Amino acid sequence: MPYVKSYGPIQEINFLASAQFTAFTYQVDDAGVTANAQGRKIVPAGTVYPANDATAIGILLTDTDVTEGPQPGSVLVEGWILEARLPVAPAAAAKTAMPAIKFKKVV
């Protein structure tokens, strides 16, 4: 019998504005990530990867658990995003560094 542990309810906010997007796998670093109430280090979906500055490549498509160290994560590099639904607004330099990602205002 497999061991399964519940970490409570999961909240997923859809920040995609279109069903068409391109995502690639990148190594998500655990440096600077603080543990949540359950002791897990989770980098939330919608986080600008690798940093919210001119080095930005894309936006994390799914939550990535880096409790045990760096882990592979899905990074959106092309598509339409609802900017207001991201956990942290992208900086102007990050938007410039990601020309294939289009930001749409929520109406």
TIMI-2910 file (N, C-alpha, C, CB; in pm, 1 decimal, decimal comma, always signed):
<rs>
+----------+----------+----------+----------+----------+----------+----------+----------+----------+----------+----------+----------+------+
!      n_x !      n_y !      n_z !     ca_x !     ca_y !     ca_z !      c_x !      c_y !      c_z !     cb_x !     cb_y !     cb_z ! resn !
+----------+----------+----------+----------+----------+----------+----------+----------+----------+----------+----------+----------+------+
!    +83,5 !   -117,4 !     +0,0 !     +0,0 !     +0,0 !     +0,0 !    +88,8 !   +124,8 !     +0,0 !    -95,5 !     -0,8 !   +121,5 !  Met !
!    +64,0 !   +217,5 !    -90,1 !   +148,4 !   +336,7 !    -97,9 !   +121,9 !   +431,2 !    +18,9 !   +125,1 !   +409,6 !   -230,3 !  Pro !
!   +223,8 !   +501,7 !    +57,3 !   +212,3 !   +600,4 !   +163,5 !   +174,6 !   +734,2 !   +101,1 !   +344,7 !   +611,7 !   +244,9 !  Tyr !
!    +65,6 !   +790,7 !   +148,2 !    +19,5 !   +919,1 !    +96,4 !     -5,0 !  +1011,2 !   +214,6 !   -109,6 !   +903,1 !     +9,5 !  Val !
!    +47,8 !  +1132,6 !   +207,7 !    +28,7 !  +1229,4 !   +314,6 !    -42,4 !  +1351,1 !   +258,6 !   +163,7 !  +1269,1 !   +378,9 !  Lys !
!   -144,5 !  +1395,5 !   +327,7 !   -218,7 !  +1514,3 !   +285,1 !   -152,0 !  +1638,3 !   +342,1 !   -367,1 !  +1506,6 !   +329,8 !  Ser !
!   -128,1 !  +1736,4 !   +257,6 !    -72,2 !  +1864,3 !   +300,4 !   -178,4 !  +1972,8 !   +298,4 !    +45,7 !  +1904,1 !   +211,2 !  Tyr !
!   -304,9 !  +1933,4 !   +301,1 !   -414,0 !  +2029,9 !   +302,9 !   -463,5 !  +2060,7 !   +162,8 !   -370,2 !  +2157,7 !   +371,5 !  Gly !
!   -557,4 !  +2153,2 !   +152,2 !   -615,1 !  +2185,6 !    +21,5 !   -514,5 !  +2256,1 !    -69,2 !   -738,9 !  +2273,0 !    +39,1 !  Pro !
!   -531,5 !  +2233,5 !   -197,6 !   -445,5 !  +2295,5 !   -298,2 !   -525,6 !  +2401,8 !   -371,5 !   -389,1 !  +2189,6 !   -397,9 !  Ile !
!   -464,5 !  +2517,7 !   -388,4 !   -530,5 !  +2625,2 !   -461,1 !   -450,5 !  +2653,6 !   -587,9 !   -544,0 !  +2753,6 !   -372,9 !  Gln !
!   -512,2 !  +2630,3 !   -702,1 !   -447,5 !  +2656,1 !   -830,4 !   -520,3 !  +2770,0 !   -900,3 !   -446,0 !  +2528,4 !   -919,4 !  Glu !
!   -448,9 !  +2877,2 !   -927,3 !   -507,2 !  +2992,1 !   -995,3 !   -464,5 !  +2987,1 !  -1141,7 !   -463,3 !  +3126,7 !   -928,0 !  Ile !
!   -561,7 !  +2990,2 !  -1230,8 !   -531,3 !  +2986,0 !  -1373,6 !   -487,0 !  +3123,6 !  -1420,4 !   -653,8 !  +2937,7 !  -1454,9 !  Asn !
!   -361,1 !  +3134,1 !  -1461,6 !   -309,6 !  +3260,5 !  -1512,7 !   -287,1 !  +3256,4 !  -1663,6 !   -180,1 !  +3295,9 !  -1442,4 !  Phe !
!   -324,6 !  +3145,7 !  -1728,3 !   -310,5 !  +3134,7 !  -1873,3 !   -427,8 !  +3204,1 !  -1942,4 !   -302,2 !  +2986,3 !  -1916,3 !  Leu !
!   -398,6 !  +3282,9 !  -2044,1 !   -502,9 !  +3351,5 !  -2119,7 !   -535,6 !  +3277,5 !  -2248,3 !   -460,5 !  +3494,4 !  -2151,1 !  Ala !
!   -460,6 !  +3171,9 !  -2278,3 !   -480,9 !  +3095,9 !  -2401,1 !   -441,3 !  +2950,5 !  -2376,7 !   -398,9 !  +3156,9 !  -2518,7 !  Ser !
!   -499,9 !  +2860,8 !  -2453,5 !   -465,7 !  +2719,4 !  -2442,7 !   -338,0 !  +2686,5 !  -2519,5 !   -580,6 !  +2633,6 !  -2493,8 !  Ala !
!   -290,6 !  +2778,7 !  -2599,9 !   -168,9 !  +2755,5 !  -2678,1 !    -50,5 !  +2823,4 !  -2610,1 !   -185,6 !  +2807,7 !  -2823,5 !  Gln !
!    +48,5 !  +2742,1 !  -2572,0 !   +168,6 !  +2794,4 !  -2508,9 !   +282,0 !  +2695,5 !  -2531,1 !   +146,0 !  +2820,4 !  -2357,2 !  Phe !
!   +404,7 !  +2740,2 !  -2505,6 !   +522,6 !  +2655,1 !  -2515,9 !   +593,7 !  +2657,3 !  -2381,7 !   +617,5 !  +2702,1 !  -2631,0 !  Thr !
!   +625,9 !  +2539,7 !  -2330,0 !   +696,1 !  +2528,7 !  -2202,5 !   +809,6 !  +2427,3 !  -2215,5 !   +598,5 !  +2487,6 !  -2089,0 !  Ala !
!   +918,4 !  +2454,1 !  -2145,3 !  +1033,7 !  +2365,0 !  -2142,8 !  +1070,0 !  +2334,6 !  -1998,6 !  +1154,0 !  +2427,1 !  -2217,9 !  Phe !
!  +1145,7 !  +2227,6 !  -1976,6 !  +1188,7 !  +2188,3 !  -1843,1 !  +1320,5 !  +2256,0 !  -1808,6 !  +1202,4 !  +2035,5 !  -1833,0 !  Thr !
!  +1322,8 !  +2319,7 !  -1692,3 !  +1443,7 !  +2382,5 !  -1638,7 !  +1461,6 !  +2337,4 !  -1494,1 !  +1435,6 !  +2538,7 !  -1648,1 !  Tyr !
!  +1584,1 !  +2346,9 !  -1444,1 !  +1614,3 !  +2312,1 !  -1305,4 !  +1578,0 !  +2430,9 !  -1215,9 !  +1765,1 !  +2273,2 !  -1288,6 !  Gln !
!  +1482,6 !  +2411,9 !  -1124,4 !  +1438,9 !  +2517,6 !  -1033,1 !  +1523,3 !  +2507,5 !   -906,5 !  +1285,2 !  +2506,1 !  -1000,3 !  Val !
!  +1592,1 !  +2616,3 !   -872,3 !  +1684,1 !  +2619,4 !   -758,9 !  +1608,4 !  +2634,8 !   -627,4 !  +1785,0 !  +2733,1 !   -775,2 !  Asp !
!  +1665,6 !  +2580,8 !   -520,0 !  +1603,4 !  +2590,8 !   -388,1 !  +1660,0 !  +2704,2 !   -303,7 !  +1619,6 !  +2461,0 !   -314,5 !  Asp !
!  +1758,0 !  +2776,1 !   -355,0 !  +1819,7 !  +2885,2 !   -279,2 !  +1720,5 !  +2999,0 !   -258,0 !  +1945,1 !  +2937,1 !   -351,6 !  Ala !
!  +1708,2 !  +3042,0 !   -134,8 !  +1621,9 !  +3154,4 !   -102,4 !  +1474,8 !  +3121,6 !    -87,1 !  +1636,2 !  +3256,1 !   -204,9 !  Gly !
!  +1436,9 !  +2995,6 !    -98,7 !  +1296,1 !  +2955,6 !    -85,1 !  +1271,7 !  +2918,7 !    +61,4 !  +1260,6 !  +2834,5 !   -181,2 !  Val !
!  +1172,7 !  +2981,6 !   +122,6 !  +1142,1 !  +2953,1 !   +262,6 !  +1033,8 !  +2845,6 !   +272,0 !  +1097,2 !  +3081,8 !   +335,9 !  Thr !
!  +1041,6 !  +2768,8 !   +378,2 !   +946,6 !  +2659,4 !   +398,7 !   +810,6 !  +2713,9 !   +442,2 !  +1000,5 !  +2559,9 !   +503,7 !  Ala !
!   +705,1 !  +2643,6 !   +401,3 !   +568,7 !  +2682,7 !   +440,6 !   +535,4 !  +2620,3 !   +576,5 !   +463,9 !  +2638,2 !   +332,2 !  Asn !
!   +410,2 !  +2629,5 !   +619,5 !   +368,0 !  +2579,0 !   +750,2 !   +387,8 !  +2428,0 !   +764,7 !   +222,5 !  +2613,2 !   +773,6 !  Ala !
!   +386,3 !  +2354,7 !   +653,9 !   +405,9 !  +2209,7 !   +656,9 !   +553,4 !  +2170,8 !   +643,7 !   +325,6 !  +2144,2 !   +545,7 !  Gln !
!   +641,9 !  +2269,7 !   +634,1 !   +783,8 !  +2242,7 !   +621,0 !   +829,3 !  +2215,8 !   +478,6 !   +819,3 !  +2127,6 !   +705,6 !  Gly !
!   +744,2 !  +2242,0 !   +379,9 !   +778,0 !  +2218,3 !   +239,3 !   +822,8 !  +2348,2 !   +174,0 !   +657,4 !  +2158,5 !   +162,9 !  Arg !
!   +922,4 !  +2341,5 !    +88,6 !   +967,9 !  +2457,4 !    +11,6 !   +903,5 !  +2448,7 !   -126,9 !  +1126,1 !  +2462,3 !     +1,4 !  Lys !
!   +805,4 !  +2531,7 !   -150,3 !   +730,0 !  +2529,5 !   -275,7 !   +752,1 !  +2661,0 !   -349,7 !   +578,2 !  +2505,7 !   -249,4 !  Ile !
!   +794,9 !  +2651,3 !   -475,5 !   +802,2 !  +2768,3 !   -562,6 !   +670,2 !  +2770,1 !   -639,7 !   +929,3 !  +2763,5 !   -660,5 !  Val !
!   +587,4 !  +2872,9 !   -619,6 !   +452,8 !  +2870,5 !   -677,1 !   +449,8 !  +2890,8 !   -828,1 !   +368,9 !  +2975,6 !   -612,2 !  Pro !
!   +347,3 !  +2832,7 !   -889,4 !   +322,9 !  +2855,5 !  -1031,9 !   +301,9 !  +3004,7 !  -1052,3 !   +199,1 !  +2773,3 !  -1083,3 !  Ala !
!   +351,2 !  +3055,8 !  -1164,0 !   +338,3 !  +3198,0 !  -1193,2 !   +458,9 !  +3279,2 !  -1151,8 !   +217,6 !  +3252,3 !  -1126,1 !  Gly !
!   +558,3 !  +3214,5 !  -1090,2 !   +680,6 !  +3283,0 !  -1050,2 !   +768,6 !  +3304,9 !  -1172,2 !   +756,3 !  +3202,6 !   -942,1 !  Thr !
!   +824,4 !  +3423,9 !  -1185,3 !   +915,6 !  +3453,1 !  -1296,7 !  +1044,7 !  +3375,0 !  -1272,9 !   +944,1 !  +3608,4 !  -1309,4 !  Val !
!  +1090,3 !  +3303,2 !  -1375,7 !  +1207,6 !  +3215,6 !  -1365,4 !  +1322,5 !  +3269,7 !  -1450,0 !  +1172,2 !  +3072,0 !  -1409,4 !  Tyr !
!  +1446,0 !  +3267,8 !  -1404,3 !  +1495,6 !  +3231,6 !  -1272,5 !  +1485,4 !  +3345,6 !  -1171,1 !  +1638,1 !  +3186,7 !  -1283,4 !  Pro !
!  +1469,1 !  +3468,2 !  -1217,2 !  +1453,6 !  +3582,1 !  -1126,1 !  +1367,9 !  +3687,6 !  -1194,7 !  +1592,6 !  +3641,4 !  -1084,7 !  Ala !
!  +1306,9 !  +3772,4 !  -1115,2 !  +1218,6 !  +3877,4 !  -1167,1 !  +1302,1 !  +4000,3 !  -1204,3 !  +1109,0 !  +3915,0 !  -1062,2 !  Asn !
!  +1389,0 !  +3981,2 !  -1304,9 !  +1475,9 !  +4088,4 !  -1353,1 !  +1512,1 !  +4061,5 !  -1498,6 !  +1604,2 !  +4100,2 !  -1265,5 !  Asp !
!  +1617,1 !  +4122,8 !  -1547,4 !  +1656,0 !  +4109,6 !  -1688,6 !  +1704,1 !  +3969,8 !  -1725,5 !  +1764,1 !  +4209,0 !  -1720,9 !  Ala !
!  +1726,3 !  +3882,1 !  -1627,0 !  +1769,3 !  +3744,7 !  -1656,2 !  +1652,1 !  +3650,9 !  -1679,2 !  +1854,7 !  +3691,7 !  -1543,0 !  Thr !
!  +1529,7 !  +3701,5 !  -1674,3 !  +1409,6 !  +3617,8 !  -1685,3 !  +1406,1 !  +3540,4 !  -1816,6 !  +1284,1 !  +3703,8 !  -1673,1 !  Ala !
!  +1368,8 !  +3413,2 !  -1806,0 !  +1352,8 !  +3324,6 !  -1922,3 !  +1205,1 !  +3298,8 !  -1948,1 !  +1427,6 !  +3190,5 !  -1900,4 !  Ile !
!  +1128,8 !  +3281,2 !  -1838,7 !   +987,9 !  +3248,4 !  -1852,3 !   +918,2 !  +3249,1 !  -1717,9 !   +971,3 !  +3113,7 !  -1918,8 !  Gly !
!   +802,7 !  +3181,9 !  -1712,9 !   +718,7 !  +3178,7 !  -1593,9 !   +688,0 !  +3033,5 !  -1559,2 !   +587,6 !  +3259,7 !  -1615,6 !  Ile !
!   +704,5 !  +2998,3 !  -1431,2 !   +675,6 !  +2861,1 !  -1388,6 !   +530,0 !  +2827,0 !  -1415,8 !   +707,8 !  +2842,4 !  -1239,0 !  Leu !
!   +508,0 !  +2715,6 !  -1481,0 !   +373,6 !  +2673,4 !  -1519,2 !   +302,6 !  +2600,0 !  -1405,6 !   +379,8 !  +2584,4 !  -1642,4 !  Leu !
!   +377,7 !  +2529,2 !  -1322,7 !   +320,7 !  +2453,5 !  -1211,8 !   +401,3 !  +2478,8 !  -1084,6 !   +317,2 !  +2302,4 !  -1244,8 !  Thr !
!   +339,5 !  +2451,0 !   -969,6 !   +413,9 !  +2457,7 !   -843,7 !   +528,7 !  +2358,0 !   -849,5 !   +321,2 !  +2428,7 !   -721,2 !  Asp !
!   +644,1 !  +2396,4 !   -791,9 !   +759,7 !  +2306,9 !   -790,3 !   +809,0 !  +2293,1 !   -646,7 !   +873,4 !  +2359,7 !   -883,4 !  Thr !
!   +814,2 !  +2169,7 !   -598,4 !   +858,0 !  +2140,8 !   -462,3 !  +1009,4 !  +2121,2 !   -462,5 !   +785,4 !  +2014,7 !   -405,4 !  Asp !
!  +1081,0 !  +2213,3 !   -396,8 !  +1227,3 !  +2207,9 !   -392,5 !  +1277,4 !  +2178,5 !   -250,4 !  +1287,0 !  +2340,6 !   -443,5 !  Val !
!  +1194,5 !  +2111,2 !   -170,9 !  +1230,4 !  +2078,9 !    -32,9 !  +1356,4 !  +1993,6 !    -26,9 !  +1115,0 !  +2006,6 !    +36,5 !  Thr !
!  +1370,6 !  +1899,6 !   -116,9 !  +1484,2 !  +1807,8 !   -116,8 !  +1599,6 !  +1856,4 !   -204,4 !  +1439,6 !  +1671,4 !   -163,4 !  Glu !
!  +1594,7 !  +1980,8 !   -248,8 !  +1699,2 !  +2036,3 !   -334,4 !  +1641,8 !  +2077,5 !   -468,9 !  +1812,5 !  +1935,1 !   -353,9 !  Gly !
!  +1727,5 !  +2124,4 !   -560,6 !  +1680,8 !  +2167,9 !   -692,9 !  +1603,7 !  +2057,0 !   -764,6 !  +1799,6 !  +2212,6 !   -778,9 !  Pro !
!  +1494,7 !  +2095,7 !   -831,2 !  +1408,2 !  +2000,3 !   -899,7 !  +1373,0 !  +2051,6 !  -1038,6 !  +1280,4 !  +1974,3 !   -818,2 !  Gln !
!  +1340,3 !  +1960,9 !  -1132,1 !  +1295,7 !  +2006,1 !  -1264,1 !  +1156,2 !  +2067,8 !  -1254,4 !  +1295,7 !  +1888,5 !  -1364,9 !  Pro !
!  +1137,2 !  +2174,5 !  -1330,0 !  +1007,2 !  +2241,0 !  -1332,1 !   +972,3 !  +2285,0 !  -1472,7 !  +1006,2 !  +2361,2 !  -1237,4 !  Gly !
!   +845,2 !  +2297,1 !  -1500,8 !   +795,9 !  +2337,8 !  -1631,6 !   +791,7 !  +2490,5 !  -1637,9 !   +655,3 !  +2277,1 !  -1659,5 !  Ser !
!   +863,8 !  +2546,5 !  -1734,1 !   +872,9 !  +2692,4 !  -1747,2 !   +811,9 !  +2734,6 !  -1880,1 !  +1020,8 !  +2740,8 !  -1736,8 !  Val !
!   +710,1 !  +2818,8 !  -1872,3 !   +642,8 !  +2871,0 !  -1990,5 !   +731,9 !  +2976,9 !  -2054,6 !   +502,9 !  +2929,9 !  -1954,3 !  Leu !
!   +765,3 !  +2959,4 !  -2182,0 !   +852,9 !  +3053,8 !  -2251,2 !   +781,7 !  +3128,6 !  -2363,0 !   +972,6 !  +2981,1 !  -2307,4 !  Val !
!   +659,7 !  +3084,3 !  -2397,4 !   +583,1 !  +3150,9 !  -2502,2 !   +434,8 !  +3130,5 !  -2475,7 !   +622,1 !  +3097,3 !  -2642,9 !  Glu !
!   +357,9 !  +3239,0 !  -2482,5 !   +214,2 !  +3228,6 !  -2462,6 !   +155,4 !  +3357,2 !  -2409,2 !   +182,6 !  +3115,2 !  -2369,0 !  Gly !
!    +25,9 !  +3351,9 !  -2379,5 !    -48,0 !  +3465,9 !  -2326,1 !    -74,8 !  +3442,8 !  -2178,2 !   -180,8 !  +3487,8 !  -2403,5 !  Trp !
!    -48,8 !  +3546,5 !  -2097,0 !    -61,1 !  +3538,7 !  -1951,5 !   -154,8 !  +3647,9 !  -1900,9 !    +77,4 !  +3550,9 !  -1884,0 !  Ile !
!   -236,6 !  +3614,2 !  -1800,8 !   -317,5 !  +3714,0 !  -1731,0 !   -231,9 !  +3767,3 !  -1615,9 !   -455,1 !  +3652,9 !  -1678,6 !  Leu !
!   -173,9 !  +3882,9 !  -1636,3 !    -73,8 !  +3937,6 !  -1544,3 !   -127,1 !  +3956,6 !  -1402,5 !    -23,1 !  +4069,6 !  -1596,8 !  Glu !
!   -250,7 !  +3999,2 !  -1387,4 !   -306,7 !  +4027,1 !  -1255,0 !   -319,9 !  +3900,7 !  -1169,3 !   -443,0 !  +4093,5 !  -1269,4 !  Ala !
!   -316,5 !  +3783,8 !  -1229,2 !   -333,0 !  +3659,2 !  -1154,1 !   -199,9 !  +3597,1 !  -1111,1 !   -410,3 !  +3559,6 !  -1237,2 !  Arg !
!    -88,1 !  +3656,1 !  -1150,1 !    +41,9 !  +3604,8 !  -1108,9 !    +65,0 !  +3636,9 !   -961,1 !   +155,1 !  +3664,8 !  -1196,6 !  Leu !
!   +140,9 !  +3551,6 !   -887,9 !   +164,4 !  +3578,2 !   -746,0 !   +242,5 !  +3707,4 !   -721,3 !   +238,7 !  +3462,2 !   -684,4 !  Pro !
!   +335,0 !  +3741,0 !   -811,2 !   +412,6 !  +3864,6 !   -803,6 !   +417,3 !  +3923,7 !   -944,1 !   +558,1 !  +3839,1 !   -746,6 !  Val !
!   +387,9 !  +4052,3 !   -955,7 !   +389,0 !  +4117,0 !  -1087,3 !   +530,3 !  +4117,2 !  -1144,9 !   +334,9 !  +4261,7 !  -1077,7 !  Ala !
!   +545,1 !  +4085,2 !  -1273,6 !   +677,4 !  +4087,2 !  -1336,0 !   +731,1 !  +4229,6 !  -1345,4 !   +671,8 !  +4023,7 !  -1475,6 !  Pro !
!   +859,2 !  +4245,2 !  -1320,4 !   +926,0 !  +4374,5 !  -1333,6 !   +934,5 !  +4411,7 !  -1481,4 !  +1067,8 !  +4371,0 !  -1269,4 !  Ala !
!   +951,3 !  +4537,8 !  -1509,6 !   +961,0 !  +4585,3 !  -1647,9 !  +1078,2 !  +4518,9 !  -1719,8 !   +976,7 !  +4738,6 !  -1651,4 !  Ala !
!  +1190,4 !  +4502,2 !  -1650,9 !  +1306,9 !  +4437,1 !  -1712,4 !  +1277,4 !  +4291,0 !  -1745,0 !  +1428,9 !  +4446,4 !  -1619,4 !  Ala !
!  +1200,2 !  +4223,7 !  -1660,0 !  +1164,1 !  +4084,1 !  -1685,5 !  +1073,0 !  +4073,3 !  -1806,6 !  +1096,1 !  +4022,6 !  -1562,7 !  Ala !
!   +977,8 !  +4164,8 !  -1819,8 !   +888,1 !  +4163,3 !  -1936,3 !   +966,8 !  +4183,2 !  -2065,0 !   +780,0 !  +4272,4 !  -1923,1 !  Lys !
!  +1063,6 !  +4271,8 !  -2062,5 !  +1146,9 !  +4296,9 !  -2180,4 !  +1230,4 !  +4173,6 !  -2215,4 !  +1238,8 !  +4418,1 !  -2156,4 !  Thr !
!  +1276,0 !  +4101,9 !  -2113,4 !  +1359,3 !  +3983,2 !  -2135,7 !  +1279,5 !  +3863,7 !  -2187,5 !  +1429,5 !  +3944,8 !  -2007,0 !  Ala !
!  +1145,8 !  +3869,8 !  -2178,2 !  +1060,0 !  +3759,2 !  -2223,2 !   +968,0 !  +3807,9 !  -2335,9 !   +975,7 !  +3702,2 !  -2104,1 !  Met !
!  +1021,7 !  +3835,1 !  -2455,4 !   +938,6 !  +3892,6 !  -2561,5 !   +831,7 !  +3798,4 !  -2616,4 !  +1025,9 !  +3936,8 !  -2673,4 !  Pro !
!   +847,8 !  +3667,7 !  -2598,4 !   +749,7 !  +3573,0 !  -2652,0 !   +629,9 !  +3554,7 !  -2559,3 !   +815,6 !  +3438,8 !  -2676,9 !  Ala !
!   +638,0 !  +3609,7 !  -2438,6 !   +525,7 !  +3603,4 !  -2345,6 !   +449,8 !  +3735,1 !  -2354,4 !   +573,9 !  +3575,6 !  -2199,2 !  Ile !
!   +322,5 !  +3724,3 !  -2384,2 !   +236,0 !  +3841,3 !  -2397,0 !   +149,9 !  +3852,4 !  -2271,5 !   +146,9 !  +3832,0 !  -2525,1 !  Lys !
!   +140,7 !  +3971,3 !  -2217,3 !    +64,1 !  +3995,1 !  -2094,9 !    -67,8 !  +4061,6 !  -2129,8 !   +144,1 !  +4082,3 !  -1995,1 !  Phe !
!   -175,3 !  +4001,2 !  -2079,7 !   -309,4 !  +4051,6 !  -2108,9 !   -371,3 !  +4103,7 !  -1978,7 !   -399,2 !  +3939,6 !  -2173,2 !  Lys !
!   -439,9 !  +4215,3 !  -1989,0 !   -509,4 !  +4272,2 !  -1873,8 !   -639,2 !  +4195,7 !  -1852,3 !   -537,3 !  +4424,3 !  -1894,2 !  Lys !
!   -676,5 !  +4172,9 !  -1727,4 !   -803,8 !  +4107,5 !  -1694,3 !   -912,6 !  +4211,9 !  -1698,4 !   -798,7 !  +4038,0 !  -1554,3 !  Val !
!  -1019,7 !  +4183,8 !  -1773,9 !  -1130,2 !  +4279,1 !  -1784,0 !  -1252,2 !  +4227,2 !  -1713,0 !  -1163,4 !  +4308,4 !  -1929,2 !  Val !
+----------+----------+----------+----------+----------+----------+----------+----------+----------+----------+----------+----------+------+
</rs>
